[in-house]
Amino acid sequence: MNNGRGQFLVERCDWAKDNSKLLIYHDKEWGVKETNNRKLFEKLSLEIMQAGLKWTLILDKRNEIIKAFDDFDIEKISEYSINDINRLMSNKNIIRNQKKIEAIIYNARICRSIDLKKFIWEPFNYSRLDHLLHTGDYKYIDSFISKYVLQFKRNGFKRIGNKTLYSFYQVIGVINDHELKCFYHNR
């Protein structure tokens, strides 16, 4: 898109224009296909942390959350004890929600016994789904995502609901919900 001065502007998703942190997150991470098990677990855990909160709060605290959770090392977190829960609950630099912290620890224990990449990507033949939000029909989205939520729950995952899982699938690139005008949509 030409801005009238001979310069071309890059179009982005509208939500990414609110502030510079969202813009950087959009351009470098959101919707980028992720297949590394540790990074998948990290992103899932951050989505769990975010539930009910603004994503900008998670971005502000993300480095501290990653540090507090031992870089989301699945093996280390799966061995966390009540002492670790207390340590995390006293850390003012992270989201101190005991249910969310306990869910992350519990989910790490599950992730030790499964291949998270395969569990997440195999149902989609390791391919991306294109732009489910364009329908504007959230009932369709709920019916689509609920069967995958059920798979997570059958495997024992905690604090995984429709919104959290759908958002996670957007983040890791399973679902490409970049707006059609966005430069990233057709990447």
Biotite code that builds the C-alpha atoms (Angstrom):
import biotite.structure as struc

atoms = struc.array([
    struc.Atom([0.000, 0.000, 0.000], chain_id="A", res_id=1, res_name="MET", atom_name="CA", element="C"),
    struc.Atom([1.436, 3.362, -1.038], chain_id="A", res_id=2, res_name="ASN", atom_name="CA", element="C"),
    struc.Atom([1.296, 6.113, 1.588], chain_id="A", res_id=3, res_name="ASN", atom_name="CA", element="C"),
    struc.Atom([1.137, 8.890, -1.032], chain_id="A", res_id=4, res_name="GLY", atom_name="CA", element="C"),
    struc.Atom([4.798, 9.847, -0.670], chain_id="A", res_id=5, res_name="ARG", atom_name="CA", element="C"),
    struc.Atom([6.172, 7.050, -2.786], chain_id="A", res_id=6, res_name="GLY", atom_name="CA", element="C"),
    struc.Atom([6.714, 4.813, 0.239], chain_id="A", res_id=7, res_name="GLN", atom_name="CA", element="C"),
    struc.Atom([5.004, 1.512, 0.690], chain_id="A", res_id=8, res_name="PHE", atom_name="CA", element="C"),
    struc.Atom([3.506, 0.645, 4.046], chain_id="A", res_id=9, res_name="LEU", atom_name="CA", element="C"),
    struc.Atom([3.326, -2.885, 5.294], chain_id="A", res_id=10, res_name="VAL", atom_name="CA", element="C"),
    struc.Atom([-0.197, -3.917, 6.262], chain_id="A", res_id=11, res_name="GLU", atom_name="CA", element="C"),
    struc.Atom([-0.608, -5.893, 9.456], chain_id="A", res_id=12, res_name="ARG", atom_name="CA", element="C"),
    struc.Atom([-3.430, -7.380, 11.478], chain_id="A", res_id=13, res_name="CYS", atom_name="CA", element="C"),
    struc.Atom([-5.327, -4.585, 13.193], chain_id="A", res_id=14, res_name="ASP", atom_name="CA", element="C"),
    struc.Atom([-4.700, -5.979, 16.702], chain_id="A", res_id=15, res_name="TRP", atom_name="CA", element="C"),
    struc.Atom([-0.931, -5.685, 16.182], chain_id="A", res_id=16, res_name="ALA", atom_name="CA", element="C"),
    struc.Atom([-1.048, -1.931, 15.650], chain_id="A", res_id=17, res_name="LYS", atom_name="CA", element="C"),
    struc.Atom([-1.930, -1.096, 19.273], chain_id="A", res_id=18, res_name="ASP", atom_name="CA", element="C"),
    struc.Atom([1.636, -0.917, 20.578], chain_id="A", res_id=19, res_name="ASN", atom_name="CA", element="C"),
    struc.Atom([5.199, -1.741, 19.654], chain_id="A", res_id=20, res_name="SER", atom_name="CA", element="C"),
    struc.Atom([5.354, -4.952, 21.734], chain_id="A", res_id=21, res_name="LYS", atom_name="CA", element="C"),
    struc.Atom([2.322, -6.361, 19.943], chain_id="A", res_id=22, res_name="LEU", atom_name="CA", element="C"),
    struc.Atom([3.758, -5.284, 16.592], chain_id="A", res_id=23, res_name="LEU", atom_name="CA", element="C"),
    struc.Atom([7.069, -7.058, 17.239], chain_id="A", res_id=24, res_name="ILE", atom_name="CA", element="C"),
    struc.Atom([5.271, -10.131, 18.583], chain_id="A", res_id=25, res_name="TYR", atom_name="CA", element="C"),
    struc.Atom([3.040, -10.202, 15.498], chain_id="A", res_id=26, res_name="HIS", atom_name="CA", element="C"),
    struc.Atom([5.907, -9.806, 13.054], chain_id="A", res_id=27, res_name="ASP", atom_name="CA", element="C"),
    struc.Atom([8.313, -12.286, 14.657], chain_id="A", res_id=28, res_name="LYS", atom_name="CA", element="C"),
    struc.Atom([6.257, -14.918, 16.469], chain_id="A", res_id=29, res_name="GLU", atom_name="CA", element="C"),
    struc.Atom([2.483, -14.999, 16.052], chain_id="A", res_id=30, res_name="TRP", atom_name="CA", element="C"),
    struc.Atom([1.528, -17.652, 13.555], chain_id="A", res_id=31, res_name="GLY", atom_name="CA", element="C"),
    struc.Atom([5.061, -18.871, 12.900], chain_id="A", res_id=32, res_name="VAL", atom_name="CA", element="C"),
    struc.Atom([5.018, -22.654, 12.598], chain_id="A", res_id=33, res_name="LYS", atom_name="CA", element="C"),
    struc.Atom([6.498, -24.131, 15.771], chain_id="A", res_id=34, res_name="GLU", atom_name="CA", element="C"),
    struc.Atom([7.504, -27.785, 16.063], chain_id="A", res_id=35, res_name="THR", atom_name="CA", element="C"),
    struc.Atom([10.073, -27.800, 18.883], chain_id="A", res_id=36, res_name="ASN", atom_name="CA", element="C"),
    struc.Atom([8.615, -29.646, 21.894], chain_id="A", res_id=37, res_name="ASN", atom_name="CA", element="C"),
    struc.Atom([10.071, -27.275, 24.498], chain_id="A", res_id=38, res_name="ARG", atom_name="CA", element="C"),
    struc.Atom([8.875, -24.192, 22.624], chain_id="A", res_id=39, res_name="LYS", atom_name="CA", element="C"),
    struc.Atom([5.448, -25.766, 22.114], chain_id="A", res_id=40, res_name="LEU", atom_name="CA", element="C"),
    struc.Atom([5.222, -26.408, 25.846], chain_id="A", res_id=41, res_name="PHE", atom_name="CA", element="C"),
    struc.Atom([6.371, -22.857, 26.587], chain_id="A", res_id=42, res_name="GLU", atom_name="CA", element="C"),
    struc.Atom([3.770, -21.339, 24.277], chain_id="A", res_id=43, res_name="LYS", atom_name="CA", element="C"),
    struc.Atom([1.015, -23.566, 25.650], chain_id="A", res_id=44, res_name="LEU", atom_name="CA", element="C"),
    struc.Atom([1.994, -22.602, 29.197], chain_id="A", res_id=45, res_name="SER", atom_name="CA", element="C"),
    struc.Atom([2.023, -18.898, 28.347], chain_id="A", res_id=46, res_name="LEU", atom_name="CA", element="C"),
    struc.Atom([-1.462, -19.242, 26.863], chain_id="A", res_id=47, res_name="GLU", atom_name="CA", element="C"),
    struc.Atom([-2.598, -20.881, 30.091], chain_id="A", res_id=48, res_name="ILE", atom_name="CA", element="C"),
    struc.Atom([-1.035, -18.011, 32.045], chain_id="A", res_id=49, res_name="MET", atom_name="CA", element="C"),
    struc.Atom([-2.765, -15.478, 29.786], chain_id="A", res_id=50, res_name="GLN", atom_name="CA", element="C"),
    struc.Atom([-6.312, -16.815, 30.193], chain_id="A", res_id=51, res_name="ALA", atom_name="CA", element="C"),
    struc.Atom([-8.473, -13.953, 31.434], chain_id="A", res_id=52, res_name="GLY", atom_name="CA", element="C"),
    struc.Atom([-5.653, -11.420, 31.136], chain_id="A", res_id=53, res_name="LEU", atom_name="CA", element="C"),
    struc.Atom([-4.348, -9.108, 28.421], chain_id="A", res_id=54, res_name="LYS", atom_name="CA", element="C"),
    struc.Atom([-1.623, -10.542, 26.211], chain_id="A", res_id=55, res_name="TRP", atom_name="CA", element="C"),
    struc.Atom([0.455, -7.391, 26.724], chain_id="A", res_id=56, res_name="THR", atom_name="CA", element="C"),
    struc.Atom([0.754, -8.321, 30.422], chain_id="A", res_id=57, res_name="LEU", atom_name="CA", element="C"),
    struc.Atom([2.219, -11.690, 29.419], chain_id="A", res_id=58, res_name="ILE", atom_name="CA", element="C"),
    struc.Atom([4.612, -9.995, 26.997], chain_id="A", res_id=59, res_name="LEU", atom_name="CA", element="C"),
    struc.Atom([5.699, -7.626, 29.784], chain_id="A", res_id=60, res_name="ASP", atom_name="CA", element="C"),
    struc.Atom([6.359, -10.538, 32.158], chain_id="A", res_id=61, res_name="LYS", atom_name="CA", element="C"),
    struc.Atom([7.386, -13.211, 29.663], chain_id="A", res_id=62, res_name="ARG", atom_name="CA", element="C"),
    struc.Atom([11.144, -13.133, 30.274], chain_id="A", res_id=63, res_name="ASN", atom_name="CA", element="C"),
    struc.Atom([10.607, -13.431, 34.022], chain_id="A", res_id=64, res_name="GLU", atom_name="CA", element="C"),
    struc.Atom([8.052, -16.212, 33.563], chain_id="A", res_id=65, res_name="ILE", atom_name="CA", element="C"),
    struc.Atom([10.445, -18.158, 31.337], chain_id="A", res_id=66, res_name="ILE", atom_name="CA", element="C"),
    struc.Atom([13.262, -17.689, 33.849], chain_id="A", res_id=67, res_name="LYS", atom_name="CA", element="C"),
    struc.Atom([11.062, -18.668, 36.810], chain_id="A", res_id=68, res_name="ALA", atom_name="CA", element="C"),
    struc.Atom([9.945, -21.841, 35.006], chain_id="A", res_id=69, res_name="PHE", atom_name="CA", element="C"),
    struc.Atom([13.498, -22.967, 34.149], chain_id="A", res_id=70, res_name="ASP", atom_name="CA", element="C"),
    struc.Atom([13.173, -22.022, 30.462], chain_id="A", res_id=71, res_name="ASP", atom_name="CA", element="C"),
    struc.Atom([10.151, -24.332, 30.279], chain_id="A", res_id=72, res_name="PHE", atom_name="CA", element="C"),
    struc.Atom([12.355, -27.400, 30.532], chain_id="A", res_id=73, res_name="ASP", atom_name="CA", element="C"),
    struc.Atom([9.712, -30.135, 30.592], chain_id="A", res_id=74, res_name="ILE", atom_name="CA", element="C"),
    struc.Atom([11.833, -32.562, 32.627], chain_id="A", res_id=75, res_name="GLU", atom_name="CA", element="C"),
    struc.Atom([12.677, -29.989, 35.306], chain_id="A", res_id=76, res_name="LYS", atom_name="CA", element="C"),
    struc.Atom([9.137, -28.676, 35.632], chain_id="A", res_id=77, res_name="ILE", atom_name="CA", element="C"),
    struc.Atom([7.690, -32.180, 35.826], chain_id="A", res_id=78, res_name="SER", atom_name="CA", element="C"),
    struc.Atom([9.787, -32.678, 38.982], chain_id="A", res_id=79, res_name="GLU", atom_name="CA", element="C"),
    struc.Atom([8.570, -29.487, 40.691], chain_id="A", res_id=80, res_name="TYR", atom_name="CA", element="C"),
    struc.Atom([7.386, -29.903, 44.277], chain_id="A", res_id=81, res_name="SER", atom_name="CA", element="C"),
    struc.Atom([5.336, -27.833, 46.689], chain_id="A", res_id=82, res_name="ILE", atom_name="CA", element="C"),
    struc.Atom([8.519, -25.860, 47.380], chain_id="A", res_id=83, res_name="ASN", atom_name="CA", element="C"),
    struc.Atom([8.622, -24.831, 43.716], chain_id="A", res_id=84, res_name="ASP", atom_name="CA", element="C"),
    struc.Atom([4.958, -23.862, 43.789], chain_id="A", res_id=85, res_name="ILE", atom_name="CA", element="C"),
    struc.Atom([5.648, -21.708, 46.863], chain_id="A", res_id=86, res_name="ASN", atom_name="CA", element="C"),
    struc.Atom([8.698, -20.185, 45.145], chain_id="A", res_id=87, res_name="ARG", atom_name="CA", element="C"),
    struc.Atom([6.634, -19.309, 42.091], chain_id="A", res_id=88, res_name="LEU", atom_name="CA", element="C"),
    struc.Atom([3.746, -17.962, 44.160], chain_id="A", res_id=89, res_name="MET", atom_name="CA", element="C"),
    struc.Atom([6.122, -15.589, 45.944], chain_id="A", res_id=90, res_name="SER", atom_name="CA", element="C"),
    struc.Atom([7.684, -14.313, 42.695], chain_id="A", res_id=91, res_name="ASN", atom_name="CA", element="C"),
    struc.Atom([6.184, -10.848, 42.099], chain_id="A", res_id=92, res_name="LYS", atom_name="CA", element="C"),
    struc.Atom([7.561, -10.763, 38.549], chain_id="A", res_id=93, res_name="ASN", atom_name="CA", element="C"),
    struc.Atom([5.252, -13.474, 37.185], chain_id="A", res_id=94, res_name="ILE", atom_name="CA", element="C"),
    struc.Atom([1.536, -14.273, 37.118], chain_id="A", res_id=95, res_name="ILE", atom_name="CA", element="C"),
    struc.Atom([0.897, -15.692, 40.584], chain_id="A", res_id=96, res_name="ARG", atom_name="CA", element="C"),
    struc.Atom([-2.131, -17.857, 40.031], chain_id="A", res_id=97, res_name="ASN", atom_name="CA", element="C"),
    struc.Atom([-1.721, -21.147, 41.863], chain_id="A", res_id=98, res_name="GLN", atom_name="CA", element="C"),
    struc.Atom([-4.188, -23.062, 39.679], chain_id="A", res_id=99, res_name="LYS", atom_name="CA", element="C"),
    struc.Atom([-2.353, -21.971, 36.526], chain_id="A", res_id=100, res_name="LYS", atom_name="CA", element="C"),
    struc.Atom([1.052, -22.790, 38.036], chain_id="A", res_id=101, res_name="ILE", atom_name="CA", element="C"),
    struc.Atom([-0.140, -26.226, 39.148], chain_id="A", res_id=102, res_name="GLU", atom_name="CA", element="C"),
    struc.Atom([-1.633, -26.868, 35.688], chain_id="A", res_id=103, res_name="ALA", atom_name="CA", element="C"),
    struc.Atom([1.695, -26.070, 34.005], chain_id="A", res_id=104, res_name="ILE", atom_name="CA", element="C"),
    struc.Atom([3.491, -28.503, 36.322], chain_id="A", res_id=105, res_name="ILE", atom_name="CA", element="C"),
    struc.Atom([0.856, -31.170, 35.765], chain_id="A", res_id=106, res_name="TYR", atom_name="CA", element="C"),
    struc.Atom([0.980, -30.647, 31.989], chain_id="A", res_id=107, res_name="ASN", atom_name="CA", element="C"),
    struc.Atom([4.780, -30.985, 32.036], chain_id="A", res_id=108, res_name="ALA", atom_name="CA", element="C"),
    struc.Atom([4.360, -34.443, 33.571], chain_id="A", res_id=109, res_name="ARG", atom_name="CA", element="C"),
    struc.Atom([2.046, -35.391, 30.699], chain_id="A", res_id=110, res_name="ILE", atom_name="CA", element="C"),
    struc.Atom([4.463, -33.983, 28.131], chain_id="A", res_id=111, res_name="CYS", atom_name="CA", element="C"),
    struc.Atom([7.216, -36.272, 29.406], chain_id="A", res_id=112, res_name="ARG", atom_name="CA", element="C"),
    struc.Atom([5.300, -39.258, 28.085], chain_id="A", res_id=113, res_name="SER", atom_name="CA", element="C"),
    struc.Atom([4.110, -37.911, 24.719], chain_id="A", res_id=114, res_name="ILE", atom_name="CA", element="C"),
    struc.Atom([5.667, -36.334, 21.666], chain_id="A", res_id=115, res_name="ASP", atom_name="CA", element="C"),
    struc.Atom([3.999, -32.940, 21.875], chain_id="A", res_id=116, res_name="LEU", atom_name="CA", element="C"),
    struc.Atom([4.859, -32.058, 18.280], chain_id="A", res_id=117, res_name="LYS", atom_name="CA", element="C"),
    struc.Atom([3.236, -35.226, 16.978], chain_id="A", res_id=118, res_name="LYS", atom_name="CA", element="C"),
    struc.Atom([0.247, -34.871, 19.321], chain_id="A", res_id=119, res_name="PHE", atom_name="CA", element="C"),
    struc.Atom([-0.418, -31.318, 18.120], chain_id="A", res_id=120, res_name="ILE", atom_name="CA", element="C"),
    struc.Atom([0.502, -31.427, 14.441], chain_id="A", res_id=121, res_name="TRP", atom_name="CA", element="C"),
    struc.Atom([-0.358, -34.972, 13.308], chain_id="A", res_id=122, res_name="GLU", atom_name="CA", element="C"),
    struc.Atom([-4.161, -34.400, 13.286], chain_id="A", res_id=123, res_name="PRO", atom_name="CA", element="C"),
    struc.Atom([-3.503, -31.618, 10.744], chain_id="A", res_id=124, res_name="PHE", atom_name="CA", element="C"),
    struc.Atom([-1.024, -33.630, 8.628], chain_id="A", res_id=125, res_name="ASN", atom_name="CA", element="C"),
    struc.Atom([1.655, -31.136, 9.719], chain_id="A", res_id=126, res_name="TYR", atom_name="CA", element="C"),
    struc.Atom([-0.079, -28.507, 7.566], chain_id="A", res_id=127, res_name="SER", atom_name="CA", element="C"),
    struc.Atom([-1.594, -25.138, 8.411], chain_id="A", res_id=128, res_name="ARG", atom_name="CA", element="C"),
    struc.Atom([-5.295, -24.407, 8.338], chain_id="A", res_id=129, res_name="LEU", atom_name="CA", element="C"),
    struc.Atom([-6.098, -21.157, 6.651], chain_id="A", res_id=130, res_name="ASP", atom_name="CA", element="C"),
    struc.Atom([-8.053, -18.353, 8.243], chain_id="A", res_id=131, res_name="HIS", atom_name="CA", element="C"),
    struc.Atom([-10.932, -19.820, 10.199], chain_id="A", res_id=132, res_name="LEU", atom_name="CA", element="C"),
    struc.Atom([-11.897, -16.416, 11.591], chain_id="A", res_id=133, res_name="LEU", atom_name="CA", element="C"),
    struc.Atom([-12.967, -15.058, 8.217], chain_id="A", res_id=134, res_name="HIS", atom_name="CA", element="C"),
    struc.Atom([-16.286, -16.817, 8.610], chain_id="A", res_id=135, res_name="THR", atom_name="CA", element="C"),
    struc.Atom([-17.149, -14.610, 11.588], chain_id="A", res_id=136, res_name="GLY", atom_name="CA", element="C"),
    struc.Atom([-19.065, -17.599, 12.902], chain_id="A", res_id=137, res_name="ASP", atom_name="CA", element="C"),
    struc.Atom([-17.729, -18.259, 16.383], chain_id="A", res_id=138, res_name="TYR", atom_name="CA", element="C"),
    struc.Atom([-20.078, -21.237, 16.798], chain_id="A", res_id=139, res_name="LYS", atom_name="CA", element="C"),
    struc.Atom([-18.203, -22.856, 13.919], chain_id="A", res_id=140, res_name="TYR", atom_name="CA", element="C"),
    struc.Atom([-14.879, -22.110, 15.612], chain_id="A", res_id=141, res_name="ILE", atom_name="CA", element="C"),
    struc.Atom([-16.128, -23.560, 18.912], chain_id="A", res_id=142, res_name="ASP", atom_name="CA", element="C"),
    struc.Atom([-17.378, -26.713, 17.213], chain_id="A", res_id=143, res_name="SER", atom_name="CA", element="C"),
    struc.Atom([-14.085, -27.035, 15.327], chain_id="A", res_id=144, res_name="PHE", atom_name="CA", element="C"),
    struc.Atom([-11.826, -26.569, 18.359], chain_id="A", res_id=145, res_name="ILE", atom_name="CA", element="C"),
    struc.Atom([-13.862, -28.529, 20.900], chain_id="A", res_id=146, res_name="SER", atom_name="CA", element="C"),
    struc.Atom([-12.809, -31.913, 19.493], chain_id="A", res_id=147, res_name="LYS", atom_name="CA", element="C"),
    struc.Atom([-9.142, -30.958, 19.932], chain_id="A", res_id=148, res_name="TYR", atom_name="CA", element="C"),
    struc.Atom([-9.811, -29.679, 23.452], chain_id="A", res_id=149, res_name="VAL", atom_name="CA", element="C"),
    struc.Atom([-11.327, -33.086, 24.149], chain_id="A", res_id=150, res_name="LEU", atom_name="CA", element="C"),
    struc.Atom([-8.129, -34.788, 22.900], chain_id="A", res_id=151, res_name="GLN", atom_name="CA", element="C"),
    struc.Atom([-6.045, -32.668, 25.270], chain_id="A", res_id=152, res_name="PHE", atom_name="CA", element="C"),
    struc.Atom([-8.387, -33.435, 28.167], chain_id="A", res_id=153, res_name="LYS", atom_name="CA", element="C"),
    struc.Atom([-8.393, -37.166, 27.383], chain_id="A", res_id=154, res_name="ARG", atom_name="CA", element="C"),
    struc.Atom([-4.624, -37.055, 27.723], chain_id="A", res_id=155, res_name="ASN", atom_name="CA", element="C"),
    struc.Atom([-5.003, -35.328, 31.094], chain_id="A", res_id=156, res_name="GLY", atom_name="CA", element="C"),
    struc.Atom([-4.026, -31.737, 30.255], chain_id="A", res_id=157, res_name="PHE", atom_name="CA", element="C"),
    struc.Atom([-5.300, -29.111, 32.678], chain_id="A", res_id=158, res_name="LYS", atom_name="CA", element="C"),
    struc.Atom([-6.760, -25.648, 32.007], chain_id="A", res_id=159, res_name="ARG", atom_name="CA", element="C"),
    struc.Atom([-7.246, -26.186, 28.284], chain_id="A", res_id=160, res_name="ILE", atom_name="CA", element="C"),
    struc.Atom([-10.494, -24.719, 27.010], chain_id="A", res_id=161, res_name="GLY", atom_name="CA", element="C"),
    struc.Atom([-11.720, -23.595, 23.602], chain_id="A", res_id=162, res_name="ASN", atom_name="CA", element="C"),
    struc.Atom([-10.305, -20.061, 23.745], chain_id="A", res_id=163, res_name="LYS", atom_name="CA", element="C"),
    struc.Atom([-6.943, -21.114, 25.184], chain_id="A", res_id=164, res_name="THR", atom_name="CA", element="C"),
    struc.Atom([-6.423, -23.903, 22.655], chain_id="A", res_id=165, res_name="LEU", atom_name="CA", element="C"),
    struc.Atom([-7.605, -21.870, 19.683], chain_id="A", res_id=166, res_name="TYR", atom_name="CA", element="C"),
    struc.Atom([-5.263, -19.047, 20.663], chain_id="A", res_id=167, res_name="SER", atom_name="CA", element="C"),
    struc.Atom([-2.431, -21.556, 21.104], chain_id="A", res_id=168, res_name="PHE", atom_name="CA", element="C"),
    struc.Atom([-3.089, -22.995, 17.635], chain_id="A", res_id=169, res_name="TYR", atom_name="CA", element="C"),
    struc.Atom([-2.944, -19.464, 16.203], chain_id="A", res_id=170, res_name="GLN", atom_name="CA", element="C"),
    struc.Atom([0.345, -18.716, 17.971], chain_id="A", res_id=171, res_name="VAL", atom_name="CA", element="C"),
    struc.Atom([2.105, -21.886, 16.824], chain_id="A", res_id=172, res_name="ILE", atom_name="CA", element="C"),
    struc.Atom([0.882, -21.636, 13.246], chain_id="A", res_id=173, res_name="GLY", atom_name="CA", element="C"),
    struc.Atom([-1.618, -24.502, 13.138], chain_id="A", res_id=174, res_name="VAL", atom_name="CA", element="C"),
    struc.Atom([-4.259, -21.919, 12.260], chain_id="A", res_id=175, res_name="ILE", atom_name="CA", element="C"),
    struc.Atom([-3.325, -18.981, 10.056], chain_id="A", res_id=176, res_name="ASN", atom_name="CA", element="C"),
    struc.Atom([-5.612, -16.206, 11.259], chain_id="A", res_id=177, res_name="ASP", atom_name="CA", element="C"),
    struc.Atom([-3.583, -13.304, 9.957], chain_id="A", res_id=178, res_name="HIS", atom_name="CA", element="C"),
    struc.Atom([-6.036, -10.901, 8.344], chain_id="A", res_id=179, res_name="GLU", atom_name="CA", element="C"),
    struc.Atom([-6.221, -11.200, 4.568], chain_id="A", res_id=180, res_name="LEU", atom_name="CA", element="C"),
    struc.Atom([-4.681, -7.724, 4.175], chain_id="A", res_id=181, res_name="LYS", atom_name="CA", element="C"),
    struc.Atom([-1.752, -8.623, 6.473], chain_id="A", res_id=182, res_name="CYS", atom_name="CA", element="C"),
    struc.Atom([1.639, -9.111, 4.853], chain_id="A", res_id=183, res_name="PHE", atom_name="CA", element="C"),
    struc.Atom([2.080, -12.319, 6.856], chain_id="A", res_id=184, res_name="TYR", atom_name="CA", element="C"),
    struc.Atom([-1.129, -14.004, 5.702], chain_id="A", res_id=185, res_name="HIS", atom_name="CA", element="C"),
    struc.Atom([0.325, -15.549, 2.539], chain_id="A", res_id=186, res_name="ASN", atom_name="CA", element="C"),
    struc.Atom([3.752, -16.414, 3.891], chain_id="A", res_id=187, res_name="ARG", atom_name="CA", element="C"),
])
